[in-house]
Amino acid sequence: MTQRSDQYVKQLDAIFGEFLALADQVNDAHWTTVATDDGRQINVMLDHVANAQANLSGLVRLIAANQDLPTVNMDVIEAGNRQHMAEAGSIDRATVLAKLADAMRDYRTLLPSLRDADLDRAKPLEILGGETSAATLIEQAMIGHANGHLPPLSSAVAAF
């Protein structure tokens, strides 16, 4: 494991630890409450974070393997988010928590396996403005995206 990989795992563990702690504070009556600052139900937001981590890990794997990336732009992301919101409204706690645990196992396996050369390898990724290294994708998307969902979730939970 590189020093960077170790730091990434620690950052993600801290973020996911907060998600799990917040989820634990949400009782069944509030599980489908809309987080006002996000516009999604709490269960849907947590599921979204788990799904995003799985997708982002897949992109990091492709970059590390020097393979081409699929087209990822705001249109693709927004369409996926709309579809997810329409389909995930009734997702239950056990399923969401299992998906979060799977996401954690996945990044804890993936990130330590990456060498500095893998982290530094770059591929074109439209959503991040062009050539994007695995490290940048990890920092801006895996860590940044997940971290960005903590404030609206925290606000929603604090409102109960």
Protein Blocks (a to p, Z undefined) as FASTA:
>chain_A
ZZklmmmmmmmmmmmmmmmmmmmmpcfklmmpccfknopafklmmmmmmmmmmmmmmmmm
mmmnopacddddfklmmmmmmmmmmmmmmpcfklmmmmmmmmmmmmmmmmmmpcfklmmp
ccddfknopaadfklmmmmmmmmmmmmmmmmmmmmmmmZZ
